[in-house]
Amino acid sequence: MPVREPMLAAPCPPAAQPAAASAKSIYLAMSQGLERQPEAAHHFLRRCLADAEALPVALPLDPSRLDNWSQRHVLDVGAAYQDYLARRKAGAPRQYFASKAAALYFLRAVAPTKLVDGAWLYGVLPHWQDVAFHGLIRTYLEELGDGVADKNHVAIYQQLLATHGCDQWHDLSDEHFEQGAIQLALAAQADQFLPELIGYNLGYEQLPLHLLITSYELNELGIDPYYFTLHVTVDNGSNGHAHKAIAALQALMARADDPAAFYQRVLNGYRLNELGACTTSVIGAFDIDKELKRLLADKAIIGKDMHSDYCRIEGKAVSAWLENPAAIGDFLDAMTRAGWIQRGQDAAASRFWGLVSGPRAEMFGVFSPYELQVLRDWIEQAPGGASAARREPSYRARQRNLRELAGSAEARPAAMRGVIRHWGQAANDGGAAGQNALRVFEQQVAECGGKDAAMALLGAAIAPSTHHTPVGMMATRMFAQLLDA
Ligand SMILES: [Fe+2]
């Protein structure tokens, strides 16, 4: 890929003129290929930056103080986390997730952002010959797990969603796509918006308190927090992504014709992190009544024609109850009055639960693991009160879980570091067809006329839409090795 000269000193480019596209439409298009919707993405990014200007900024106005600021931030987060742990030890309930359903709701709601994790940094890959960009490029490659499947952040998150049946997220509202759309738009226009990209990266890579609390509470609920614990370590300010973010900013700002103007744009890019849905807003939005009704209303659209007239609640056929999805709450009330649902008791005591859960259930497979969890927690939670059916683990038990978690992380299979193909990974590589695709790609790389052409080919293969495929991971390993060769 040719070396491009980024616009280090030019003013932020003017807005393009196409009609405003939604964050969701931009996300859904660009997550399939960054070349899609370029004008809409430019306009969207400009609009986001204009919105961001009105927000306060937590960064020091003097860039020479960034290192101190970052170190202070880590100390403050650590102290706040210790306070949290002390509260929990004293018996306080979970701060974020009152139930497992709440935690799974969160995983699904942030999926659009997590599934393009690191995407904004893709845009700096064309500068691989410039050592000042290497910290950012290394950060991108680490987001990709350096080409190892069980270290690739997007692949890990995909697996997490699939494990819990949370992978139906495309009907989320526009605000849930805003961060992901910003990341993809920055990737596609990295040279035009380089200071903003650097500022965005600086904000994204600082260790947040919510990451620590989320990891802790997911583990308590029996949900593998590896995706989150991984970020606690890689974002560290000593030698991790947070440190690389500041080093890259200082190196590139030093080259700018007007470093002060450059830094002002960095500040605004940093503010982009505040737009759209975020961890805490998503957590605060969970309402189990609302979520259950949403899930059942979706089922009702198809389910209303799937029940016989023999299925009756309070003398009314189930198909008639399901006729109006917006009134699904009336159906839940009727099942509760009729004793089909026993709120505040173990779900197993409810006849309705027996119809949907378990391999011999009449409606087996109709509900995903996530949907079942919402239903279960709703049943077991007494109306207007806390769950009567679940016992909270003791503080010691939670600590034991965390120690075991640390052990299991150490026991994860060692990364296979061969640069080219991992022949032993046939299953991961998609069997014979996958092996053939790897062979073809290897051949294409071998036929490149030189390092420039090879890096261009490899760079194209590790775009946000493809880096988590077998070919993308092989290309990542090769790109990482050639970077310093
Ligand atoms: Fe990540």
Boltz pocket constraint, residues with backbone or C-beta under 6 A from the ligand:
constraints:
  - pocket:
      binder: B
      contacts: [[A, 117], [A, 118], [A, 143], [A, 153], [A, 231]]
      max_distance: 6.0
